[in-house]
């Protein structure tokens, strides 16, 4: 144990129910290392894990739509002409962005 970074050992006893509660909380956090979990809880008192998957999905979707809008604008700038279909497509893409934002907002509330 001389070469360990944490040479001091702390032990405590729990009931079977308390052990299950600790394991459930570890599962909620997504950690499997009980020592690291208990050390973090003992030092900080709480752990907050933020799930950004929905925000990442929204950002990716908005990025795809923005790319499509950019392609349409580039084509308009190159040709110097715009067509009614271009305007319809731009409006459709804008509506798609708004719908994604509304869905995200509804999910958060």
C-alpha positions as CSV (number, residue, x, y, z in Angstrom):
1,X,0.0,0.0,0.0
2,X,3.0,2.3,0.1
3,X,2.7,3.3,-3.6
4,X,-1.0,4.1,-3.5
5,X,-2.3,7.6,-4.0
6,X,-4.8,7.1,-1.2
7,X,-3.1,5.1,1.5
8,X,-5.7,5.9,4.3
9,X,-8.6,3.4,4.5
10,X,-12.0,4.5,5.9
11,X,-14.6,1.9,6.5
12,X,-18.3,2.0,7.5
13,X,-21.1,-0.5,7.8
14,X,-24.5,-0.4,6.1
15,X,-27.7,-2.5,6.2
16,X,-28.8,-4.4,3.1
17,X,-31.4,-1.8,2.4
18,X,-28.9,1.0,2.6
19,X,-26.5,-0.9,0.2
20,X,-29.4,-1.2,-2.3
21,X,-30.1,2.5,-2.0
22,X,-26.5,3.4,-2.6
23,X,-26.4,1.0,-5.6
24,X,-29.6,2.5,-7.0
25,X,-28.1,6.0,-6.8
26,X,-24.9,4.9,-8.4
27,X,-27.0,3.4,-11.3
28,X,-28.9,6.6,-11.7
29,X,-25.5,8.4,-12.0
30,X,-24.1,5.8,-14.3
31,X,-21.1,4.9,-12.2
32,X,-19.8,1.5,-11.3
33,X,-17.0,2.5,-9.0
34,X,-18.4,2.5,-5.4
35,X,-15.2,3.9,-3.9
36,X,-15.2,6.9,-6.2
37,X,-18.9,7.4,-5.7
38,X,-18.7,7.3,-1.9
39,X,-15.6,9.5,-1.8
40,X,-17.3,12.1,-4.0
41,X,-20.4,12.0,-1.9
42,X,-18.5,12.3,1.4
43,X,-16.4,15.3,0.1
44,X,-19.0,17.2,-1.9
45,X,-22.3,16.0,-0.4
46,X,-24.0,15.8,-3.8
47,X,-23.4,15.0,-7.4
48,X,-25.3,16.5,-10.3
49,X,-25.3,14.8,-13.7
50,X,-26.8,16.9,-16.4
51,X,-28.2,15.1,-19.5
52,X,-27.6,17.1,-22.6
53,X,-28.8,14.5,-25.2
54,X,-31.9,16.4,-26.1
55,X,-30.0,19.7,-26.5
56,X,-27.4,17.9,-28.7
57,X,-30.1,16.5,-30.9
58,X,-31.7,19.9,-31.2
59,X,-28.4,21.5,-32.1
60,X,-27.7,18.9,-34.7
61,X,-31.1,19.3,-36.3
62,X,-30.8,23.1,-36.3
63,X,-27.3,22.7,-37.8
64,X,-28.7,20.5,-40.6
65,X,-31.5,22.9,-41.4
66,X,-29.1,25.9,-41.3
67,X,-26.8,24.0,-43.8
68,X,-29.7,23.6,-46.1
69,X,-30.7,27.2,-45.9
70,X,-27.1,28.2,-46.5
71,X,-27.0,26.1,-49.7
72,X,-30.2,27.7,-51.0
73,X,-28.8,31.2,-50.3
74,X,-25.5,30.3,-51.9
75,X,-27.3,29.1,-55.0
76,X,-29.4,32.4,-55.1
77,X,-26.2,34.4,-54.8
78,X,-24.4,32.5,-57.6
79,X,-27.3,32.7,-60.1
80,X,-28.6,36.1,-59.1
81,X,-32.1,34.6,-59.3
82,X,-34.5,33.2,-56.8
83,X,-37.5,31.1,-57.5
84,X,-40.7,30.8,-55.6
85,X,-39.7,27.2,-54.7
86,X,-36.6,28.6,-53.0
87,X,-38.8,30.9,-50.9
88,X,-41.2,28.1,-50.0
89,X,-38.2,25.9,-49.0
90,X,-36.7,28.6,-46.9
91,X,-40.0,29.1,-45.1
92,X,-40.4,25.4,-44.6
93,X,-36.9,25.1,-43.1
94,X,-37.6,28.1,-40.8
95,X,-40.8,26.4,-39.7
96,X,-38.9,23.2,-39.0
97,X,-36.5,25.1,-36.7
98,X,-39.4,26.6,-34.9
99,X,-41.1,23.3,-34.4
100,X,-37.9,21.7,-33.0
101,X,-37.5,24.6,-30.6
102,X,-41.2,24.3,-29.5
103,X,-40.8,20.6,-29.0
104,X,-37.7,21.1,-26.9
105,X,-39.5,23.8,-24.8
106,X,-42.5,21.6,-24.2
107,X,-40.3,18.7,-23.1
108,X,-38.6,20.9,-20.6
109,X,-41.9,22.2,-19.1
